[in-house]
Amino acid sequence: MLKREVEVVVISDVHLGTYGCHAKELLQYLKSIQPKTLVLNGDIIDIWQFSKSYWPEAHTKVIRQILKFVTKGIPVYYLTGNHDELLRKFADFDLGSFKLLNKLLLNINGKKAWIFHGDVFDVTMQHSKWLAKIGAVGYDTLILINSLTNWLLTTFGRSKMSFSAKIKGKFKDAVKFINHFEQTAADLAIDKNYDFVICGHIHQAEIREIKSSVTDQTVIYLNSGDWVESLTALEYQQGKWNIFDYQKAVFEEETSEENQNETTELEGQLDVKQLLERFKTEAN
């Protein structure tokens, strides 16, 4: 497969270890690109909801593919989010081309990109974490039901639907929260004289210019979306940011022996489930 060269790729909110994660689709995407820099902007592994009873092989293959980038010397930045916050105690971990951080300031062709997950703006996360965790379980259950519903709809030739998108659209508070989230991120970035501010967390892919709520200054706000519903990533190439929107029809099934062998180099070298169990045990 001919891989696309991309200067910078940003993905977030993958939620490996949950039923809603589209690991197979993400794996296809990762195998289709040759990034010069890869930023994993939080909630990549859902340690909140991690269970030994659910960790499909496709989820392990995503980790192996990311490690393959690392072994090739491609800079990979893992920025912590709320669902993988247990990793924050290991922030500033540096292993050559792999770095674990809470936030990142990246120089891209002379412009400053401020990148962080964004859960710091979530009041629920700051003051009622138990409520946020219950909400996360509910969201994962909703996605599971939604997947079953969409399977039935497509079986009968009907269009798919998104329960969470309909819920967000019906509740004004959800729209208000997203707008406030974006404005807050933009104001902080403008105050620091950054050119780009890049977040995740709200599962809403976006690229737009936002004006300061105080001055006439502007900044480019970007959000990478998620790999639960929207299946999106941010790509920077030839001086321009774009939202990559995964389309199943574009990708061929991985049937060749060459593709099959791509991840076997790391076979047996990474027991992800055992590693996550250790993280959860140490945190309690």
C-alpha positions in Angstrom: 0.0 0.0 0.0 1.3 3.4 -0.9 1.4 5.5 2.3 0.5 9.2 2.3 3.2 11.4 3.7 1.8 13.9 6.3 3.8 16.5 8.2 1.7 16.4 11.4 -1.1 14.1 12.4 -3.3 14.7 15.6 -5.7 12.1 16.8 -7.6 12.0 20.1 -10.4 10.3 22.0 -9.8 6.8 20.6 -11.0 5.1 23.8 -9.2 1.8 23.3 -10.7 -0.7 25.6 -14.3 0.3 25.1 -17.1 -1.1 22.9 -17.5 2.2 21.0 -13.9 2.4 19.8 -13.4 1.9 16.1 -9.9 0.3 16.4 -10.0 -1.5 13.1 -10.8 1.7 11.2 -8.1 3.6 13.1 -5.6 0.8 12.3 -6.4 1.1 8.6 -5.9 4.9 8.8 -2.6 4.6 10.7 -1.3 2.0 8.2 -2.2 4.4 5.3 0.0 7.3 6.4 3.6 8.1 7.0 3.6 11.0 9.5 6.6 13.1 10.3 5.1 13.8 13.7 2.2 12.0 15.4 0.4 13.6 18.3 -2.0 11.5 20.4 -4.0 14.1 22.2 -5.6 12.3 25.1 -8.1 9.5 25.9 -6.3 7.2 23.6 -6.5 4.3 26.1 -9.6 4.4 28.3 -8.1 3.4 31.6 -11.3 4.6 33.4 -13.3 1.8 31.8 -10.6 -0.7 31.2 -11.5 -4.3 31.8 -9.6 -7.5 31.1 -12.8 -9.0 29.7 -12.8 -6.6 26.7 -9.6 -5.9 24.8 -9.9 -7.1 21.2 -6.8 -7.9 19.2 -7.5 -4.9 17.0 -6.9 -2.6 20.0 -3.5 -4.2 20.6 -2.7 -3.8 16.9 -3.3 -0.1 17.2 -0.8 0.1 20.0 1.7 -1.9 18.0 1.3 0.3 15.0 2.0 3.4 17.1 5.1 1.7 18.5 6.2 0.9 15.0 6.2 4.6 14.3 8.4 5.0 17.4 10.8 2.3 16.3 11.2 4.2 13.0 12.3 7.3 14.8 9.1 9.2 14.1 8.3 11.7 17.0 5.2 10.5 18.8 3.8 12.7 21.6 1.2 11.1 23.9 -0.7 13.9 25.7 -2.8 12.8 28.7 -6.5 13.2 28.9 -9.1 12.6 31.5 -9.8 8.9 30.6 -6.1 8.2 30.7 -5.3 10.6 33.5 -3.5 7.8 35.5 -0.6 8.4 33.1 -0.2 12.0 34.3 2.0 10.8 37.2 4.5 9.7 34.5 4.3 13.0 32.6 7.6 14.2 31.0 8.6 10.6 30.4 11.0 10.7 27.5 12.0 7.6 25.5 13.8 8.8 22.4 11.2 9.6 19.8 8.3 8.8 22.3 7.3 11.5 24.8 4.5 11.4 27.4 3.3 14.9 28.3 0.3 16.8 29.6 0.5 19.5 27.0 2.7 20.3 24.0 4.0 23.5 22.3 4.9 22.5 18.7 6.7 24.7 16.2 5.2 24.1 12.8 6.9 26.0 10.0 7.6 29.0 12.2 4.1 29.0 13.8 3.3 28.0 17.4 0.7 25.2 18.0 -0.5 24.8 21.6 -1.8 21.3 22.0 -3.6 19.8 25.0 -6.6 17.5 25.6 -9.0 20.1 27.0 -10.6 18.4 30.0 -9.1 21.2 32.2 -12.1 23.3 31.0 -14.7 20.8 32.0 -16.2 21.8 35.4 -17.6 18.3 35.8 -14.1 16.9 35.6 -12.7 19.3 38.1 -15.4 19.0 40.8 -17.5 15.9 40.2 -15.2 13.3 38.7 -17.4 10.4 39.9 -20.3 11.9 38.0 -18.1 12.2 34.9 -17.1 8.6 35.2 -20.8 7.5 35.5 -21.5 9.6 32.4 -18.6 7.9 30.5 -20.1 4.4 31.3 -23.5 5.7 30.1 -22.0 7.1 26.9 -20.3 3.8 26.2 -23.5 1.9 26.7 -25.3 4.4 24.4 -22.7 3.8 21.7 -23.2 0.1 22.0 -26.9 0.4 21.6 -26.4 2.8 18.8 -24.1 0.3 17.0 -26.8 -2.4 17.2 -29.4 0.0 16.0 -27.3 1.1 13.0 -26.6 -2.6 12.1 -30.4 -3.2 12.0 -31.0 0.0 10.0 -28.3 -0.8 7.4 -29.6 -4.4 7.2 -32.9 -3.0 6.0 -31.3 -0.4 3.7 -31.9 2.6 6.0 -29.4 5.3 6.8 -27.4 5.3 10.1 -28.2 7.6 12.9 -26.2 9.0 15.9 -28.0 9.0 19.2 -25.4 11.2 20.9 -25.5 13.8 18.1 -29.3 14.0 18.4 -29.0 14.4 22.2 -26.4 17.1 21.8 -28.5 18.9 19.3 -31.6 18.9 21.5 -30.0 20.2 24.6 -29.0 23.9 24.5 -26.6 23.4 27.4 -24.5 21.0 25.4 -24.2 23.5 22.5 -23.4 26.2 25.1 -20.7 24.1 26.7 -19.0 23.4 23.4 -19.1 27.1 22.4 -17.7 28.1 25.8 -15.0 25.4 25.6 -13.8 26.7 22.2 -13.9 30.4 23.2 -12.0 29.7 26.4 -9.3 27.7 24.5 -9.0 30.5 22.0 -8.8 33.3 24.6 -5.9 31.5 26.4 -4.0 30.9 23.2 -4.4 34.5 22.0 -3.2 35.7 25.4 -0.1 33.5 24.9 0.4 34.7 21.3 0.0 31.3 19.8 -1.1 30.7 16.2 -3.0 27.5 16.7 -4.7 25.9 19.7 -5.5 22.2 19.3 -7.8 20.2 21.6 -9.8 17.0 21.8 -12.2 16.0 24.7 -15.5 17.2 23.2 -15.6 14.7 20.3 -16.4 17.5 17.8 -14.0 17.9 14.9 -13.5 21.6 14.0 -11.2 24.1 12.3 -12.1 27.7 12.5 -10.8 31.1 13.3 -12.0 32.5 16.7 -11.9 36.1 17.8 -10.8 37.0 21.3 -13.7 37.9 23.7 -11.6 40.9 24.8 -9.6 42.2 21.9 -9.7 42.1 18.1 -7.0 39.3 17.9 -7.8 35.9 16.5 -6.4 32.4 16.6 -7.1 29.2 14.7 -8.9 26.7 16.9 -8.8 23.1 15.9 -10.3 19.9 17.4 -9.4 16.4 16.2 -12.8 14.9 17.0 -12.8 11.2 18.0 -12.6 7.6 16.8 -15.8 6.6 18.5 -18.4 8.3 16.3 -16.9 10.8 13.9 -13.7 8.9 13.0 -11.7 12.0 12.3 -8.1 13.3 12.7 -6.3 16.5 12.0 -3.6 16.6 9.3 -1.2 19.4 8.6 0.4 19.3 5.1 1.9 22.0 2.8 1.0 24.9 5.2 -2.6 23.9 5.7 -4.7 22.1 8.3 -7.4 19.7 7.2 -9.9 17.3 9.0 -9.4 13.7 7.8 -12.8 12.0 7.7 -12.6 8.3 7.6 -14.6 6.7 4.8 -14.8 2.9 4.8 -15.1 2.7 1.0 -11.7 4.3 0.5 -9.9 1.6 2.4 -9.3 -1.9 1.1 -9.5 -4.9 3.4 -6.1 -6.0 4.8 -5.7 -9.3 3.1 -2.2 -9.4 1.8 0.6 -11.2 3.6 2.6 -8.0 3.7 0.0 -6.2 5.7 -0.4 -9.2 8.0 3.3 -9.2 8.8 3.5 -5.5 9.5 2.5 -5.8 13.1 4.0 -9.2 13.9 7.4 -7.7 14.5 6.2 -6.6 17.9 4.3 -9.8 18.6 4.8 -11.0 22.2 6.7 -7.8 23.2 3.8 -5.9 24.6 1.1 -7.2 27.0 -1.2 -4.2 27.0 -3.8 -5.7 29.3 -1.2 -6.6 32.0 0.3 -3.1 31.7 -3.1 -1.4 32.2 -3.9 -3.6 35.2 -0.7 -2.4 36.8 -1.6 1.3 36.1 -5.0 0.8 37.8 -3.5 -1.1 40.7 -0.9 1.5 41.4 -3.4 4.3 41.2 -5.8 2.8 43.8 
